[in-house]
Amino acid sequence: MNLTAEKFEAMKIAYDMAFKAAFDAAPTVYEQFTMTVGDSAHTTVKLPFMEQFACMRRWLGPRQIKNLEGKIITMTEDAYEETLGIRVREIETDNWGMYLPSVQQMAASGKALWDQLSINALLTPKAWIDNKAFFTTDRKFGKSTICNKTTSALSHATFKTARQTMFAYAGHAGEPIAVNPDTLMVGPALEFVARDILENDFELDSSGKIAVRNSCKGLAKLIVNPRITGPYANYWFMMSCAGPIKPVAVQKSKEAALVSKNRPDDEGVFMEDMAIFGTSAYGSAAAAFPHLVYGGIVAA
């Protein structure tokens, strides 16, 4: 069969439709614990960090201006790509349809990029703007201590400790931050431990023998994140996710989209006997606000 522009166009239309359908259908979890920042017009995003939270003061005398200089979380986009090559002979013989699942997988991978970046931001966070580790026991907001780390395994007791610790957070002026720890995120290895905590009517008391009413039931939404595995399998995160500000910031500069070099006169077709389809995306993620997430950093 002859290689014609019509054949290439038919293939491109089919691939575009398959990509869009697969992209739209691909499930994600990152939206539940992240906030999206940035846009396609900027490669870098700067998030000012205010020193006082959830508290207005009575207006007596001049305004008290909060100085944000030096309190900046800077995020710079990275580039990501995935590329598929299809031999021209497959197009000539109308066998290009067998690559539709590969195109659909590229779409799912492009959609999953934000899941990947957001959980990596929590599992391996960079130092925060105060040069301390993001998860630490001795961060200071003014004179107030913000402890957002434990090395203890997830249990009813540590769940309660995490909630009470977060409720007690205060800002630089000593006012309560009013954090509401409403979400528990774990990996597959801790799913049933988490469900016992959040869903069972009863729990065993400290002797391990007598069932008592489970006071933790329904206190948080459960996220089972399939990317918390391997050396991080025992990690768990108590988070405040109901408000507009969330623990993790995702810089989504450009979503993945399908692009191609597939015309008969394209260089790849002529020189390498191959049509090229690919995706590209630009963005990053960062653990942004330590008072909104309490990490159980537990070795596997």
C-alpha positions as CSV (number, residue, x, y, z in Angstrom):
1,M,0.0,0.0,0.0
2,N,1.1,3.6,-0.6
3,L,2.0,5.9,2.3
4,T,-0.4,8.8,2.0
5,A,-1.2,11.9,4.0
6,E,-4.7,10.6,4.4
7,K,-3.4,7.5,6.2
8,F,-1.3,9.6,8.6
9,E,-4.3,11.9,9.3
10,A,-6.6,9.0,10.0
11,M,-4.1,7.6,12.5
12,K,-3.5,11.0,14.2
13,I,-7.3,11.5,14.6
14,A,-7.7,8.1,16.2
15,Y,-4.7,8.5,18.5
16,D,-5.9,12.0,19.5
17,M,-9.3,10.7,20.4
18,A,-7.9,7.7,22.3
19,F,-5.5,9.9,24.2
20,K,-8.1,12.4,25.3
21,A,-10.6,9.7,26.4
22,A,-7.9,7.8,28.4
23,F,-6.6,11.1,29.9
24,D,-10.0,12.1,31.0
25,A,-10.8,8.7,32.5
26,A,-7.5,8.2,34.4
27,P,-8.0,8.4,38.2
28,T,-5.9,10.6,40.4
29,V,-5.6,11.3,44.1
30,Y,-3.4,14.4,44.3
31,E,-6.3,16.8,44.2
32,Q,-7.3,15.6,47.6
33,F,-4.2,16.9,49.5
34,T,-2.7,19.5,47.2
35,M,-3.3,23.0,45.9
36,T,-2.5,24.0,42.3
37,V,-0.4,27.0,41.8
38,G,1.2,28.7,38.7
39,D,0.2,28.9,35.1
40,S,1.6,28.4,31.6
41,A,3.0,31.9,31.5
42,H,5.6,31.4,34.3
43,T,8.4,28.9,34.8
44,T,8.8,29.9,38.5
45,V,6.3,30.3,41.3
46,K,6.9,32.1,44.6
47,L,4.6,31.5,47.5
48,P,4.9,34.1,50.4
49,F,4.6,32.6,53.9
50,M,2.6,34.8,56.3
51,E,3.8,34.7,59.9
52,Q,0.4,34.8,61.5
53,F,-2.6,32.6,60.5
54,A,-6.4,32.7,60.8
55,C,-6.4,35.8,63.0
56,M,-7.3,39.4,62.5
57,R,-6.4,41.9,65.1
58,R,-8.5,44.8,66.5
59,W,-7.6,47.9,64.5
60,L,-6.0,50.3,67.1
61,G,-3.6,52.8,65.8
62,P,-1.6,52.2,62.6
63,R,-1.8,48.9,60.7
64,Q,0.8,46.3,61.6
65,I,2.3,45.2,58.3
66,K,3.4,41.6,58.0
67,N,6.8,41.5,56.3
68,L,7.1,38.6,53.8
69,E,10.6,39.3,52.7
70,G,12.7,36.1,53.0
71,K,9.6,34.0,53.7
72,I,9.2,32.7,50.2
73,I,8.7,29.1,48.9
74,T,10.2,29.1,45.4
75,M,9.1,26.4,42.9
76,T,10.7,26.0,39.5
77,E,9.2,23.8,36.8
78,D,10.9,20.7,35.4
79,A,10.2,19.2,32.0
80,Y,8.8,15.7,31.5
81,E,8.3,13.7,28.4
82,E,7.3,10.3,27.0
83,T,7.8,9.3,23.3
84,L,6.5,6.5,21.1
85,G,7.9,5.6,17.7
86,I,5.9,3.6,15.1
87,R,7.5,2.1,12.0
88,V,6.2,3.4,8.7
89,R,5.6,-0.1,7.5
90,E,3.0,-0.5,10.3
91,I,1.2,2.5,8.9
92,E,1.4,1.3,5.3
93,T,-0.2,-2.0,6.3
94,D,-2.9,-0.4,8.5
95,N,-1.4,-2.1,11.6
96,W,-1.2,1.2,13.5
97,G,-4.3,0.3,15.5
98,M,-2.4,-2.1,17.7
99,Y,-0.6,0.9,19.2
100,L,-3.7,2.4,20.6
101,P,-3.2,0.9,24.1
102,S,0.3,2.4,24.1
103,V,-1.2,5.8,23.3
104,Q,-3.7,5.3,26.1
105,Q,-1.0,4.4,28.5
106,M,0.9,7.6,27.6
107,A,-2.2,9.5,28.5
108,A,-2.6,7.8,31.8
109,S,1.1,8.4,32.6
110,G,0.7,12.1,31.7
111,K,-2.3,12.4,34.0
112,A,-0.5,10.5,36.8
113,L,2.5,12.9,36.7
114,W,0.9,15.1,39.3
115,D,0.2,12.1,41.6
116,Q,3.9,11.2,41.3
117,L,5.3,14.7,42.0
118,S,3.0,15.4,44.9
119,I,3.7,12.2,46.8
120,N,7.4,12.5,46.2
121,A,7.2,16.0,47.7
122,L,6.0,14.4,50.9
123,L,8.1,11.3,51.0
124,T,11.4,13.1,50.2
125,P,10.7,16.8,51.0
126,K,13.4,19.5,50.7
127,A,14.4,21.6,53.6
128,W,11.8,24.3,54.4
129,I,12.3,28.0,54.2
130,D,13.8,28.1,57.8
131,N,16.5,25.6,56.6
132,K,15.1,22.9,58.9
133,A,13.9,19.5,57.6
134,F,10.2,19.8,56.6
135,F,9.2,17.1,59.1
136,T,10.7,18.0,62.4
137,T,9.9,18.1,66.1
138,D,11.2,21.6,67.0
139,R,10.1,24.1,64.4
140,K,9.3,27.5,65.8
141,F,6.6,29.9,64.7
142,G,7.7,32.8,66.9
143,K,7.8,31.3,70.4
144,S,5.4,28.5,69.5
145,T,6.7,25.0,68.7
146,I,5.4,23.2,65.6
147,C,6.1,19.4,65.9
148,N,4.9,17.7,62.8
149,K,6.9,14.5,62.9
150,T,6.8,11.1,64.8
151,T,8.7,7.9,64.2
152,S,6.0,5.8,65.8
153,A,3.9,3.4,63.9
154,L,0.3,4.2,63.0
155,S,-2.1,3.1,65.7
156,H,-5.2,4.4,67.6
157,A,-2.8,6.1,70.1
158,T,-0.5,7.8,67.5
159,F,-3.6,8.9,65.5
160,K,-5.0,10.6,68.6
161,T,-1.6,12.2,69.4
162,A,-1.3,13.5,65.8
163,R,-4.7,15.1,66.0
164,Q,-4.2,16.7,69.4
165,T,-0.8,17.9,68.4
166,M,-2.1,19.6,65.3
167,F,-5.1,21.1,67.2
168,A,-2.6,22.7,69.6
169,Y,-0.6,24.6,67.0
170,A,-0.2,28.3,67.5
171,G,1.2,31.0,65.3
172,H,3.9,33.6,65.8
173,A,1.7,35.8,68.0
174,G,0.6,32.9,70.1
175,E,-2.9,32.7,68.6
176,P,-4.3,29.3,67.8
177,I,-3.8,28.5,64.1
178,A,-7.1,26.5,64.2
179,V,-5.8,23.6,62.1
180,N,-8.4,20.9,61.5
181,P,-6.7,17.5,60.9
182,D,-9.4,16.0,58.7
183,T,-7.5,13.5,56.4
184,L,-5.3,10.4,57.0
185,M,-3.2,9.2,54.0
186,V,-1.4,5.9,54.0
187,G,-0.1,3.4,51.5
188,P,-1.5,-0.1,50.8
189,A,0.5,-1.7,53.6
190,L,-1.3,0.4,56.2
191,E,-4.8,0.4,54.6
192,F,-6.4,-2.0,57.1
193,V,-4.7,-0.5,60.1
194,A,-6.1,2.8,59.0
195,R,-9.6,1.3,58.4
196,D,-9.6,-0.2,61.8
197,I,-8.9,3.2,63.3
198,L,-11.4,5.1,61.2
199,E,-14.2,2.7,60.5
200,N,-14.5,0.1,63.2
201,D,-17.1,0.5,66.0
202,F,-14.8,-0.9,68.6
203,E,-11.1,-1.2,69.4
204,L,-9.1,-3.3,71.9
205,D,-8.0,-1.6,75.1
206,S,-4.4,-1.4,76.2
207,S,-4.5,-5.0,77.5
208,G,-5.5,-6.2,74.0
209,K,-8.4,-8.2,75.3
210,I,-11.5,-6.0,76.0
211,A,-13.3,-4.2,73.2
212,V,-14.1,-0.6,73.9
213,R,-15.9,2.0,71.8
214,N,-13.7,3.4,69.1
215,S,-13.6,7.1,69.7
216,C,-11.6,7.6,66.4
217,K,-14.3,6.4,64.1
218,G,-15.2,8.8,61.4
219,L,-12.7,11.5,62.5
220,A,-10.9,11.7,59.2
221,K,-11.2,11.0,55.6
222,L,-9.0,8.1,54.4
223,I,-6.7,8.3,51.3
224,V,-5.0,5.1,50.3
225,N,-2.2,6.3,48.0
226,P,-0.8,3.4,45.9
227,R,2.6,5.3,45.6
228,I,3.5,5.0,49.3
229,T,5.4,1.7,49.0
230,G,8.8,0.2,49.3
231,P,11.0,1.9,51.9
232,Y,8.1,4.3,52.6
233,A,5.4,1.6,53.1
234,N,5.0,2.4,56.8
235,Y,4.8,6.2,56.4
236,W,1.5,7.9,57.3
237,F,0.3,11.4,57.1
238,M,-2.3,13.3,59.1
239,M,-3.3,16.4,57.1
240,S,-5.6,19.4,57.1
241,C,-7.1,19.5,53.6
242,A,-10.5,21.1,53.8
243,G,-9.4,24.7,53.3
244,P,-8.0,26.5,50.2
245,I,-4.4,26.2,51.5
246,K,-3.3,22.6,51.5
247,P,-0.1,20.8,52.7
248,V,1.4,20.3,49.2
249,A,1.7,22.8,46.4
250,V,1.6,21.5,42.8
251,Q,3.0,23.8,40.1
252,K,1.1,22.8,37.0
253,S,2.6,24.8,34.2
254,K,1.6,22.6,31.3
255,E,-0.6,19.4,31.2
256,A,0.5,16.5,29.1
257,A,-0.9,16.6,25.5
258,L,-0.3,14.4,22.5
259,V,2.0,15.8,19.8
260,S,3.3,14.1,16.7
261,K,5.7,14.2,13.8
262,N,3.8,12.0,11.4
263,R,3.5,13.6,8.0
264,P,5.0,11.7,5.1
265,D,7.6,14.5,4.6
266,D,8.7,14.7,8.3
267,E,12.4,14.1,8.9
268,G,11.8,11.1,11.2
269,V,9.6,9.4,8.6
270,F,12.1,10.0,5.8
271,M,15.4,9.5,7.7
272,E,14.4,6.8,10.3
273,D,11.3,5.2,8.7
274,M,9.4,6.1,11.8
275,A,6.4,8.3,12.9
276,I,6.9,9.9,16.3
277,F,4.2,10.5,18.9
278,G,5.0,12.0,22.3
279,T,3.8,13.9,25.3
280,S,5.4,16.7,27.3
281,A,4.5,18.4,30.6
282,Y,6.0,21.0,32.8
283,G,5.7,21.4,36.5
284,S,6.9,20.6,40.0
285,A,5.6,20.0,43.6
286,A,6.7,20.9,47.1
287,A,5.8,20.2,50.6
288,A,4.6,23.7,51.4
289,F,3.0,24.2,54.8
290,P,4.4,22.1,57.7
291,H,1.5,23.0,60.1
292,L,-0.9,21.3,57.7
293,V,0.6,17.9,57.7
294,Y,1.9,15.6,60.5
295,G,4.2,12.9,59.2
296,G,4.6,9.4,60.6
297,I,8.2,8.8,59.3
298,V,8.5,5.1,60.1
299,A,11.2,2.9,58.5
300,A,9.9,-0.1,56.6
